[in-house]
Amino acid sequence: MEREVLLTGIGGQGVQLAAQILAGGATLEGRNAMLFGLYSGVMRGGNSDSTVVVADEPIQAPPIVPHAWSAIMLHPKFWEPLEAKLTDGAVVCVNSSLFEGELDREHWRVFDIPATDMATELGNVMGASMVITGAFVAVTGLVGLDATVAAMTEAVPPYRRQHVEANERALRAGFDAVAALAAPAWEQVGVRQ
């Protein structure tokens, strides 16, 4: 079984780091993962998209997928092109701190996560991507929380090590903010932490 995750936001929000964490966490748990990041030449404010494919067997799908099982929307600015790829019943975690529009709640399982507000309350305004990633893994069980934290610790570059503790707090806060396994990724999944 394969699960595709589309991530979108603007440069500087941590979209690429969140994708690395999901893919890294999956490999730490013994699953297969592919990652494809796409971002504009602008460091801050341009589009930043990523696709992660996680599977419990060898991956058949390329990292650029025509349809997806789920999405994480950190910012609505570049959402429209990804929206068309979502299948019926897709899991969508949206940063409700920044999104005020309408989503197709009839066809998708939408989870509103006030990620930016939560990160700000934690004193880590740049941690919204960690909050929503923590919520996503709680809702789906795609990756366990411990593997997510371990993957984050590995993915943070040496010159950013001072952020590891704050990122872990944000991941755990997001995880605790939603109903665990509200939209399971795998047919038989236990609560993995």
N, C-alpha and C positions, 0 to 999 in steps of 0.2 A: 504494500500500500504506500502511495506517495501523497504528501501534503504540500501544497504550494502556498507560500506566504508572500504577498506583495507589501512592500513598505514604501511610504511616500512622505515627504515633508520638504522643508527648505534647508539649504546648506547651513550647517552649524547646529542643527537640532540633534544630531547623533543618530541619524537614520542608518548610516553605514555601520556604525558601531553596534547598533541594535541587531542588524542583520548578521554581523560576525558572531555576536553572542548566541543567537538562535542556532546558527550553523555549528558553531563550536560546541555548544551544549549538546546538540544531537550527536556529534561524533564522540563526545565524552561518554555518552550513554550507549555507544556501540551501534548507532544508526548511521546511515549514509546521508551526506548532505552536499548540496551544490549551492553556490552563492554567485550572484551576478549583481554588481553595483553599477549604477549609472548616475552620474552627476555632472552638472554643467561646469564650465570653467570658472565660475564664480565661487569664491570660498564661502561667502555668507549671502543668503538670500536667493540664490538660484535653486533650481529643482534638484532634489536628491531622492532617487528611487533605488530600490533594491529588490531582488527576487531571491528567495530562499526555497529550495526544494529539499524536503526531508523524507526519507523512506526507510522502511525496515528491511528492505532488500536492495539489490543494485538499482540505481536510479535509471529510469527509462526516459524521463522528460529532460529536455535541455533546460539550461537555467533561464532562458527566455521563453516564457510559457504563454500559450494562447488563452488559457483559462486558469483560474485560481480558486482554491478552497477557502482562502482567508486573506485578510488585509489588515494592516496597521496604518492608520492615517494620523500622522503627527501634525500636519498642517493641510488645510483644504486647497491651497493655491494650485497644486498640480494633481489634484485628485481625479479629475474627469477622465483622463486617458486610462487610468487603472480600473476605474469603476466598471467599464464595459467588459472587463475580463472576469469578473466575479460570477461564479456559478450560483444557481438557486441554492439557498441554504448556506451560503458562504458566511463565515464568521468575520465580522468587521469590528475591530477595536478602534474607536475614534477619540481623539483628544478633544473632548467636549469643551475644554477651556477656550479653544480657538475656533471651533466649528459651530456655526449657527444655522446652517442650511438644513435641508431635508435629505434623508437617506431612505432608500427603499426597504423599510422595515418589514414589509410584507414578504419579500423574497430573501432577505438576509437576516442573520442573527446578529443584531447590532448591540454593542456594549459601549456605553458612554463612560469614558474615563476622564475625569478632569485632571489630566496629567500635568499640565503646566501649573495649575493651582496647587496641586499636591506637592510638586517639586519645590515650588516657592515656599510653601509652609514648612518643608523640610530644611529650608535654608540652602537649597541646591537648585537655583532657578534653571540651570542647564541640564538638570536631571530628568526632564520630562520623558525622554526616550527610555530611560531606565524604568520609570514608573509604568509606562504603557507596556513595556516588554514584560515586566513582572506580572501585570494584569493578564496579558495575553497567555503566558504560560500557565497561569492559574485557571483561566477559562477553558483552555484547550488541552492541557496536559501534553502538548507537543514535545516539551522538554521539561524535566523536573526542575524545581527551584534550586536545589544544590548544584546541579550541572550548569544552570544558568549563571549562578554566582561564580562558579569556578571558571566558566568560559569568559565572563566579564573580566575577571582577574587576569586571565591570560591575554586578553585582547587589548587591554589598556597599555599603551606604549610607556616605556620607562620614564619619559619626561612628563607623564601625566599620572604617575603612581599616587600622588597626593589625593586623587579623586576616587580611589578604589573604595574606601570606606563609605563615602557619601553615596556612591553608585550602588553599593550593596544595600544601604538603607532604603534607597529609592526603589530598587527591585523588590525588596521585601514589602514595602508599603503598597506598591501596586498589586503584588500577589495577594496581600491581605484585604484589599479593598473590594474584591469581587468574589462571586460565588465560584468555588473551585469546581472544575470540570462541568461548567454549565454548557459547554459545547465541545465534547471530547474529540480529540484528533484521531485517536485509535479506537478500534472496535472494543477491545478489552484493555482497559487501562486502570491501574490502581492509582491511588493518590501517591505520587512520587514527590518527595521534597528533598 
